[in-house]
Structures are given as structure tokens and as C-alpha cells.
């Protein structure tokens, strides 16, 4: 597989994993209305987490192909997608101040820079 295809695969799998996990977190947070488990939301959360984890495990294989071998950087890629996904899916990003939005963007850019430069330094 070419390097470009591996990078595209990493992006797609990591993006899918992060979005599924983000959805799982949102479902899990809503699964306990009035202190009682809503079985459908609990099951939906569990299915999202299983799907997200499965995609993440596949993504790691392709991350290693392109030289991203550090666990911290591998998980940082997932974290960015998951955190932004949660904020969008539960609409909390709309309640962030401009400063919070700027800091969130700066953190995402910084983690992206770390990922890119770690490969170059290896």
C-alpha cells in the first residue's frame, strides 16, 4: 500500500473511531435518566464503543505503517476527533466562549503538529 493510501486510511479509520466513540459517550451520558438505566441508550453506547475500538485497532496498524508508533501520538489523533465530536454532538461547542474555541483549535493544531513532526524526526 502506498504511503498516501496509508495516510488516507489512517485518517478515515481514526475519524470513524473517534466519531463512534464520541457518539458512545453522548449515549452513555443520556443512558441514566432519573437514575435508572435506559437499556436502549446503554446498548447503543456499548455498540458505539465496540465499533470505535475496533476501528481504532485497525487504525493503529496503518499508523505504524506511516511511522506513527508512539502510543501517546496514536491516541492523540483519536482524542482530537473524539473531543470535537462530543462537543458537536451534544451541542456544547455552541456554548463555548470564543477564547475556549480558540484554545480548542490551538490544542488540535498543536497535537497535529506533534504528530507530523514526530514522523519527520524518526
C-alpha positions in Angstrom: 0.0 0.0 0.0 1.4 3.4 -0.9 2.2 6.0 1.8 -0.6 8.2 0.6 -3.2 5.5 0.8 -1.9 4.5 4.3 -2.3 8.1 5.4 -5.9 8.3 3.9 -6.7 5.0 5.7 -5.3 6.3 9.0 -7.4 9.4 8.7 -10.6 7.6 7.8 -10.3 4.9 10.4 -9.3 7.4 13.1 -12.1 9.7 12.2 -14.6 6.9 12.2 -13.3 5.6 15.5 -13.4 9.0 17.2 -16.9 9.7 15.9 -18.2 6.3 17.1 -16.6 6.8 20.5 -17.9 10.3 20.7 -21.4 9.1 20.0 -20.9 6.4 22.6 -20.0 9.0 25.2 -23.1 11.0 24.3 -25.4 7.9 24.6 -23.7 6.9 27.8 -24.3 10.3 29.4 -28.0 10.1 28.4 -28.4 6.4 29.4 -29.3 7.2 33.1 -32.4 9.4 33.1 -33.7 9.8 36.7 -31.0 7.4 37.9 -32.4 4.4 36.0 -30.7 2.7 33.1 -32.3 3.2 29.7 -31.4 -0.2 28.1 -31.6 1.1 24.6 -29.3 4.0 25.2 -26.9 1.8 27.2 -26.8 -0.7 24.4 -26.3 2.0 21.8 -23.4 3.4 23.8 -21.8 -0.1 24.1 -22.2 -0.8 20.4 -20.6 2.6 19.5 -17.7 1.9 21.8 -17.1 -1.6 20.3 -17.2 -0.2 16.8 -15.0 2.7 17.7 -12.4 0.5 19.4 -12.4 -2.0 16.5 -11.7 0.9 14.1 -9.0 2.2 16.4 -7.2 -1.1 16.5 -7.2 -1.2 12.7 -6.1 2.5 12.5 -3.0 1.7 14.7 -1.8 -0.9 12.2 -1.8 1.8 9.5 -0.4 4.4 11.8 2.6 2.1 12.3 3.0 1.8 8.5 3.4 5.6 8.2 5.8 5.8 11.2 3.4 6.9 14.0 4.5 4.3 16.5 4.2 6.2 19.8 1.1 5.4 21.8 0.7 9.0 23.0 0.6 10.3 19.5 -1.6 7.5 18.2 -4.1 8.2 21.0 -3.8 12.0 20.5 -5.1 11.6 17.0 -8.2 9.7 18.3 -8.6 12.2 21.2 -8.8 15.2 18.9 -11.6 13.6 16.8 -13.4 12.3 19.9 -13.3 15.5 21.9 -14.5 17.7 19.0 -17.1 15.0 18.1 -18.6 15.1 21.6 -18.7 18.9 21.7 -20.5 18.9 18.3 -22.9 16.1 19.0 -24.1 17.4 22.4 -24.1 21.0 21.1 -21.8 22.2 23.9 -19.4 23.7 21.4 -22.0 26.3 20.7 -21.8 27.4 24.3 -18.0 27.7 24.4 -16.7 31.3 24.6 -14.5 32.5 21.7 -11.5 32.0 23.9 -12.4 28.4 24.6 -13.0 27.8 20.9 -9.6 29.4 20.1 -7.8 27.3 22.7 -9.5 24.1 21.5 -8.4 24.9 18.0 -4.9 25.7 19.1 -4.7 22.3 21.0 -5.9 20.4 18.0 -3.3 22.2 15.8 -0.6 21.6 18.3 -1.3 17.9 18.5 -1.4 17.7 14.8 2.0 19.4 14.6 3.4 16.9 17.1 2.1 14.0 15.1 3.5 15.4 11.9 6.9 16.4 13.3 7.4 13.1 15.2 7.3 11.2 11.9 9.8 13.6 10.4 12.2 13.2 13.3 12.0 9.4 13.4 
